[in-house]
Amino acid sequence: MRSLSILLRAISRLHLQAPPRRIIELGAGDGTLLLRLLRALRTSWPGGDVILLDQHDLVSEATRTDLARLGWTVQALRADAIEWARSARGERFDLCLTTLFLHHFRPPDLTELLAAVAARADAFVACEPRRNAFSRLASQLLILLGANEITRHDAATSVDAGFAARELSALWPQGADAWRIEEYFAYPFTHCLAARRLIVPHQ
Ligand SMILES: C[S@@+](CC[C@H](N)C(=O)[O-])C[C@H]1O[C@@H](n2cnc3c(N)ncnc32)[C@H](O)[C@@H]1O
């Protein structure tokens, strides 16, 4: 899936002015993708706080230890993302990440989630399934790799729930703040959104 390289490329497209010190990942799973990302960026990002939000508690001690070794204080937050979006938290993040997560939602929940991200974070990257015929075909060809019917069905469902064109940008809140937004296809199966606030209020 090239998840790490696609994520790194999306982050580079943000042209961040400074290394992020406070990062939240929504739907973080076991946190190992974020660990690989922060390992890859360790020479340019010195560390700070990472919040790994997920409805399940999946972050192992080993992952926490490895993140701490890279200079990151870890908070694994077990929470429902929609409840997080609806909560009146006054928190701020330099960067919010999601991978294979937004496609679990549809408007109005998805719209509410993006509005909360835009209100609380200065930059956002989402890497999601790309909804197109090629991805659909590939999900069926998984049989050639020995995938069982359930796995193929899950893959096809994810593709159908994925995104295309500028569907995520269209849901991004049209507030007073200006954002630089790029939404694009990342070969072979990924749909990315990279958004950065142009004027950061608290700097
Ligand atoms: C496909 S996994 C992706 C995990 C990780 N981002 C990655 O790419 O390796 C989706 C994750 O989203 C989480 N998730 C789904 N719906 C959620 C919700 N409403 N609130 C919080 N987490 C949720 C799941 O528990 C799961 O860990």
The ligand as an ORCA input file, in Angstrom:
! r2SCAN-3c Opt
* xyz 0 1
  C      -8.253      0.664      9.246
  S      -7.785      1.126     10.859
  C      -6.447      2.246     10.518
  C      -5.458      2.324     11.637
  C      -4.243      3.229     11.366
  N      -4.670      4.593     11.099
  C      -3.429      2.696     10.203
  O      -3.510      3.238      9.089
  O      -2.672      1.723     10.418
  C      -9.111      2.219     11.353
  C      -9.062      2.582     12.819
  O     -10.093      3.552     13.062
  C     -10.668      3.270     14.312
  N     -12.010      3.854     14.361
  C     -13.062      3.593     13.536
  N     -14.137      4.312     13.894
  C     -13.767      5.060     14.966
  C     -14.432      6.014     15.779
  N     -15.708      6.344     15.576
  N     -13.726      6.604     16.767
  C     -12.428      6.281     16.997
  N     -11.753      5.377     16.266
  C     -12.407      4.767     15.261
  C     -10.658      1.752     14.404
  O     -10.738      1.313     15.747
  C      -9.329      1.403     13.751
  O      -8.290      1.289     14.687
*
